[in-house]
Every structure is written in C-alpha cells, then in structure tokens.
Amino acid sequence: MSARILVVEDDAGERADLVAMVAAFGFQVATAADGHEALETLASFPAKAILTDLMMPRMNGIALLKELAARGDRTPTIVLTAFGSIDRAISIVHDLKAFWFLEKPVQPGVMRALLERAIQQSHLVEEAERLNRQLSYQGVLGEMVGESPSMKEVFSMIRQVAPTTASVLITGESGTGKELVARAIHQLSPRSGGPFVAVNCAALPESLVESELFGHEKGAFTGAAARSIGCFEQAQNGTLLLDEIGEMPIGTQAKLLRVIEESKVRRLGGANDIPIAVRVLAATNRSPDKAIEDKRLREDLYYRLNVFHISLPPLRERRQDIPPIAAALIDDLNQKHDCRVTHLSPEVLARLEAGSWPGNVRELRNVIERAVIVAREGEIQPRHLPGALAPEAPPSALPQTPQDDAVLPLRAGARMSEMEEAYIRLVLKQTNNNKRRAAKILGICLRTLHSKLRSYDARNSHGVGAIA
C-alpha cells in the first residue's frame, strides 16, 4: 500500500494542484481546507506525512502543529508559506517541530524529495516506539508477555527444558497460551529449523484420529483414495504438539504410547514401520489426575508425557500482566488493521484488570481487537469496549429465594464430581438450557462446559448417576 499524505490548504485551486502533484508521485492523498478538517480527517486517514499551508481560516498551520503536539501525534509535517520569511519558517521548524518548510510556488522535485524523507522518518518513529514498548515489557518470551512472578517462572522453565529432548506436558485453562508455550519450546530448541505441527485432538472425529496421527495407505479403509502422511511424519526432525490430549480415544492413546516409546510409526494399512525423530509435547485444559480418575487419560501415557510439567496460571491470577499484554496486543493489532491506537485510558485499564476473564488471554485479545478497530487511533476509551465491559449489573444469577426446582439436593457419601454435576445441571435448568449463559454464571468457558457434560453423559451411560 502506498504512503498516505494529507494536504491541508484553504485555497481550492492550490489544493487541487497540490493533490495532482502528490498523487503523481504515487501516494494516496486526502485533503482538508483548514486545521479543524485536518484533525477530523486524520481520525480515519492515518497519514505518514502532512503537507499544510501556514495561513488558513478557523485553524491555521501553527495552531494545527500545536494541536498535533498536544495529542502526541508525531506525524512529520511540511509547512508551506508564501511569505518568504526564512526566519519565520526556521522558527516554525525549531519551536513547533515541523519537519521542514517550502516556499510557494512549490518545485515538484523538491516536494517529492521532502515527502520521501518525511515518510522515512515516520517509519523510523513508529519503529522506535515499537521497540521502546518492547523494552518496557519486563517479561517477554516469543509471543508471550508477562511480568508476574508466576509467568517469570514459566519463562524460566521453558528456557530450561527447550534445549533438551524431554517430553513436556503443558496444562492450563483454555486461552492461557498453551500452544504459545509449545512454540517457544520449539523455537529455543535444537529442532527450531524443523517443522512445528500442532494437532487438536478434541477437534478430530474419533474415526479419523489414527489416520491424522499416523497416516494411511491407499485403500486402508473406505474413502482412502490416496496415501496420506500423518502428523508424526509431517513433524519429522521437528516438534509435534498434541493439544487436548485428554480428548483422545483411549484405544488410540495405547498406540500413541507405542509410537513415542519406539520412535516408529506405521501408517494404517501399511506393512512397514517408519523411523521418526520427533519431539512430542502435549497440552490439556483438564486436570491430569482427574482425567486419569475418569478413565479419559491412560496413566502410563501420562507418565511418559509428563517428563517435564509446565502449568500456566489463569489471567485472573496474574492481573499485573494485563497492562503489558494489552500494550503488546495493541502494537500487533495496529499493524494487522492499519490503526494508530496508542494506549488504554486509565478507566479502560481498570475495567480490564477487574475482569474475571474465563477465556483468559484469548478473550482479552478479542476485546482489545474490537476496541482497536472501533477506536482506530489515539486512546481507547470505555465507549470502545463491548457491552459486557460497560458499567452494569453483574450477569443475572440464579434466583436468590429457593424454589422447588432451584434447590441442590445432597446425600451423604456423594462424591465431589457428582455434586459438581448436580450443580451444573441445576444452573442449566434455571437458564432454560442456555449453555452460554450457564457457563458465564459458573465462571467457566463454554468449551469446558460442553466437555464436562460429555463426561457426565459417558459416566451416566455406564450406570453411575448424578445425585438424584
């Protein structure tokens, strides 16, 4: 995309001539008739350089420069003057930090050279600001940001285990950044030049899990029209992340254990074992102990994967990381959406720090991305946030006065898992089976709620019921 130039000139004829000249240089051009219009235009047209007349009605060039400085806008500005006063022009450049000045009538060659230099300076200023923001983060590793003691400990563990060949089990709630940890381990390992392959075990249909992991030969099963290379072969000499390992079918887990222990894989329908050199990382948002107890995770596979364990804390337990995470996200999202947002207002930051964040960093990113798109530039204000973060009463909860159908039944000897199921089903009943609202009341993400319901249904189908 060509650089954007804003032309500010009150005379319509001179403005048209300047636009034609600047457009001929290959730049995108927007116009304004005075300083007020210029400020309004900059809100939707983030210019790399500004070309402004000095004498204009309402707000002249000097007032415009002062207002830009007050807003912290460092866009290089070239001032046009017809008065031929070198002293005045130098004063403007020195005192008001204008990039340079040009006397009218403007020579095209000089104009082009100055604009190119101004654009170059704009890029240098943006890069300097980005680097300064990065240096201000007290904790940065790969794409992860955190300055809390818990995250510094995570960074330390990643650096310790990355150079080894040990398997790593990464645990944490959904959205805490388990895949980012896996990528950081890969990038800091001797295998960084090889592929990084991530497979979400929960997203694979049970009938296709083994084919996706191990591959298959043509004709291995109905629909296998051609040979397919599995994830292990795709990750040869690199790293394979098995995300949501607790969702993998138990039968497949036994075959996975054999592949890991023997460093060999056989495609479905194949006759030969294929040697593999792959480092295996695994991640789960379940409690491994609970998954083993519920027969969702093989104990021998767990011990094979859990050579080194990294547990990611939820965002609500490291709220001091929210400001640096938000700053890093704004920097990334500005580039993604071509915006010029600078920071969060104190009120917005306070609201973010007070949030419960059941979706953790992923949820925080979604909120900030929306705010960046709405704000476009400058400071993010409360009005840029989604309605859920606006001052309002907390989400409607369950009835405060017990009703006949709003009482949690208990019996002596009930297991905690049964009591949990009973409470979750009670909340679902009170919300008319609105799972999204129920998850919000329960303080868990929607995906976790679905996962728990599946586990309850599976347990109950084997004759172990919830509290009656």
N, C-alpha and C positions, 0 to 999 in steps of 0.2 A: 504494500500500500504506500502510495506517495505521501510525502510530508504535508501536513495541513498548515496553511498560512491564513491568518486573519488580517484583513485590510480594513483599517478604520480611517475614513475620510468623509467629511461632510459635503464636499462638492461632488455632485453626481457625475459630472463629466470626468473629473480627475480620478474618481473612484473607478469608473469603467475602464479608464486607460490603465490604471494600476492592476486591476483584475486581469485584463488581457495580457499584460506583460508577465505577471507572476504565473498565470496559467500556462503561458507559452514555455515556461521553464519546466513544466511537468508537475507542478504542485497542485494540490487541492486548495481551493480558495473559498473563504466565506467573507462576508462584508458587514460593516456596521457604519452608521452615519455619525456616531459620537461615542463617548466613553461609556454611557449607560447601555447603549445597544451592544457594545463590545463585551461588557461583562455578562449580559444576558446570553449572547451568542456562545461565549466560552463555556457556558454550562452544558451545552450539547455538542460543542465543536472543540475538543481539546487540541488547540493549535500547538505546533512545535516552534512557531515564531510569530510575532505580531509586528505589523507594519502600520504605524499610526501617524496621522497628521498632528501638528502641535496645537494649532488654533482651531477650536470647534465650539459650537454652542453647547449648552447644558453641561457637559463634562468634557473638558479639553484634554490634550495629551498628557499634560503634567498631572492633572487630577487622576487620570487613568493609571499612570505609573504609581502614584501614591497608594491608590486603592489596591492595585495588584500586590504591592509590597506588604500592605496591611493584611492581606489574605494569605500571605506566604506563597503566592504564585511567582515562580522564578522563570516564567517563560521569557526567553530573550526578546527584547523589543527594540525595533529600529524606528527612530523618530525622524519624521520628515518636516523640514522647515523651509519657508520661503523668505525668511528674513535675512539670511546670510550672516547671521551673527555667530561667529566661531566661539566667542566667549560664552554666549548663552547655551550653545549646543554642548560645549565641553562641560558646563555646569550641570546640564541635564544628565549627561552620561555619568559624571562623577557623583553627584549628590543623589540622583534618583535611580542609579544603577541601570540606566538604559544600556542596551548592548552597543549601539552606535547611532550616528545621525547621518542623514543625507540631505543635501540641499536640492530644492526643486529648481529646474526640471531634473528628473532622475535619469541617469545614464543606465541603460539595461545591463551592460556588462558589470558595472559596479554593484547594481542591485542584486544580480544573481550571485556574485561572489559573497556579498554580505549575508544573503539569505542562507547560502550553503554553510557558511561559518556559524551562523546563529543556530541552525538546525543541529550541527555537530555539537555545539555547546549544550543544547537542550538534551541531547543523548547523554553527554558526559555528566550533566547534573542529575539526570534520572538514575544513571548507573551508580554515581556516588551516593545518592540517597538510598538506593537498594543495598549497597554494601554496608553503609552505616547502620541500616536496620538489622542486617545480618550480624554485624559485630555487636549490636546491642543485645542480641539473644545470648543469655548466659549458658544455654544448653542447646546445642544443635548437633544432630547426627543424621546424615542422609536427609530424608524428608520429615524427620521428627523434630519437634521443638519442645523443650521443657526445661524449666529451671528449678523445679521442686526436687527435694531430696529423693523422692521415690523414682522420678524419671532419670535423675543423675545416676542412680543405682542401676536402672535398666540400661543406660548407655554404657556403663562400666562393664556390665555382664556381656553385652553384645561384643564389645572390644575384646573381652577375654576369650569368648568361645569362637568368634569368627575365624581365627587362623587355624583352628583345629578341624578334624573331620567328624566330630561328635554330632550325634543326632540331637535336636533341640525340640522341646515341647513348649509352645507358646500359648499361654492361657490369658483370658481376659474377656470382658463383656463385648458384645457386638459394637463396632465403631471405635474401639480403643486404639486400633492401629496394628493389629497382629501381623498383617501382610507387610506393613512398613518395616517391622522388626525383622521379618524374614528377608526382605530385600536388602536391608542394611547388613545383615549377616553375610549374605551372598556377595555384596559389593566389597566388603572388607576381607573376604576370604581368598585363598589362592585360586578358587574357581571363578573369580569375578569375570574372567574372559569368556566363560561358557554361558549357556542359556540359563535363565531363571524361569521355571514353569510353575504356575500356581493352578491347582485344581480344587474346586469347591465340591467336596463330597456330598454335601446336602443338596446340591443343585442337579446331581446326576440321577436319572432314573435307575432304579435298582437293577433292571435288566441290562443296563449298559455300563455299569460301573467297571466291571472287569475289562471290558473291551476298551474303555477310555484309559484305564491304567496300564494295562499290559499289551494292548493292541490285538489285532486278529488277522488271520489269513483269509484270503478269498474263499467264500463258501463255508466259513466256520459255522455260520448259523443263517437262518432265513434273513435275507436282506443284506448280507455281507457280500456285496458285489465286487469289492476290491480289497486288497490288503490295506490295513490301517496301522499306523505307527502309534503306539501308546505313549502315555506321558513319561514313563520311565525312559524310553528310548529318546523321546524328544529332549529330555533333560540331560542327555549323555554328557559327561565331563562338566556338569553344572549342578544346579540345585533344584530340587523338587519340593514344593510346599503342598502338603495335604491339609487343606483347610477344612474345618469342621469334621475332624477325624471321627468324632463320636457318632456321626450320622452314617458312617459306612456300614453296610451289612456285615454281620458277624462272620458269615462264611467267607466273604472277601477279605476280612481282616486276617484270617488264618493264612490265606495265600499271600497277602501283603507281607506278613511276618517272614515267610519263607524267602521271598524275593530280597528283603532287606538283609537277612542273615547270610544268604548265599551269593548276593550280588549278581544274580542271574534272573532273567525274566523269559518266560515262554509265552508267545502270542497264542490267543485262543485258536485252536485248530492247527497249531504249529507242532513240529516234531523235534525241534532243537531249542536248547537254551541259549540265550543271547547274553554274553557278559555285559554288565553295566557298571559304570563308575559315576554314581550319583549320590550327592549328599541329600538326605531326607530330613526335612523339617516338617513338623506337624503343629496344627493350631486348633483350638477348640474354645467355644464360649461356655461349655459345660464344666462343671466340677468333675475332674477325672475320677475322683473317689466315688462320687455319686453315679457317674456313668458306668463304672465297674460294678457297683452295687446293683444297678438296674439292668445289668447284662447288656449294656449298649456298647461297651468297650472291653475288649479282651485284656485281661490282666497282663499276660505275657507280652502283648504288643505294647501296652502302656509302659512297661519297664524297659522295653527295647527302644522306644522313642524318647523316654524321659531320662536320657543320659544327662541332659542339662535342661533345667526348667527356668523359663523367664515368664513372670507373671506381670501383666500390665494393669496398673491401677485405673479405676474409672475416673472420668474427668471430675466428678463431684468431689473426689478425694484429693484433688490437686488443683484447686481453683486458682492458685497463684500462677499456673501455667496458661490460663486463659488469655491474659494480655499479650504475651509473646506469640502464642499460637495465632491469635487474631491478627497481629501485625504481619506475621508470615503469610497467612491466608490472603490478606488484603494485597500484599505485594504480588502474589501468584495470580490472584483473580483480576487485578488491574491489567496484567499482561494478557490474560485469557480473553477479557471482554473489552479491551482497549478503553479502560477507565482511568481516572486520576484521583481516586479516593486516597486521602492522606492518613486519616486516623478515626478512631471511635470517640464520640463525645463521652464525657465522664458519666452521664446518665445511662448511656447505652452500655458502657463497660460495667457499670454497677448491676444492670439487669442481667447481663451475660454471666457475671460472677455469681449471681444469686440463683441461676437456673439449676434444675436438677439434672438435665442432660442425660436422659435414659439412652439416647443414641450416641452419647459421647462425642468424640472429635468429629465423626462423620456428620452428626446432627448439627454441631457448631458450624462446620463448613457450609452446610446447606443454608443456614440462617444468614451467615455473613455473605455468601454468594448472592443471595437475593438482595441484601442491603446494598452491596456494591453496585449491582445492576440498577437498582432504583435511584441511588444517590448520584452515581456517575462520577462525581468529583468532590473534593473537599472532605468535610467532616460527615460521618454517618450519624444521623440524628434518630431519636426514638421513632419518628414517623416513618423511617425507612425500614423498620423491623416488621416482621409478620405479626399478625394479631395476637398470636399466642404469647408474645412477649410484651404486649401492651398492658398498662396497669388495669387489672380487672380482678374480679373474684377468682379464686382458685377453681380448677375444674370441678364440676359438680360431683360430689361423692355419693356414697350410699346413704340411705335415709338414716337420720340420727335417732329417730324413735323406732325401736324394733317392731317389725310387723311379723305376722305369722310366717311369711315366706322370706323374712330377712334376718333370721336367727341362724347362727352357725351351730349345728348340732355337734356335740362332743361325746366321746365314750372313753372310758378308762382303757388304757392299753393301746390306744390309736397311735400309729407311727406318725412322725412329723410329715412325711411325704403324703400320707393320707389326709392330714389336716390341711396341708397346703392345697391339695386338690379340691377339698371341700370348699375352702375359702374362694379359690379361683372360680369354681362353678357357681358359687353364690353371687360373686360380682358379675359374672356373665348373665345370670338370671335377672339381676337388678338393672342391668343395662340393656335388657332385651336382646342379649347375644351380640351386642355391638362390640366386637373384639378390639377395635382400635381404642374406643373409649375405656373399655375394661383394662387394657394394657396401661393406659395413662393413669388410671386410678391405682393400679397395682404397682406402678413405678418400674415397669419393665418394658422392653421394646416389643413390638408386635410379633417379630420373628420368634422371640423367646416364648411368648405366649402360645403360638402355634406349636412350637417344639414340645412344650410341656403337655399340651392337650393330646398330641400324638402319643407321647409316652404313657399318659393315663389310659388312653384307649387301648394301647397294646397290653398294658398291665391288667386292665379290667377284662380283656378278652381271654386272659389266662386264668380267670376266676378269682382275682384279687381285687375286690371292690373298694370304692371310697367309703368314707363314713356315711352310714345310712341316716 
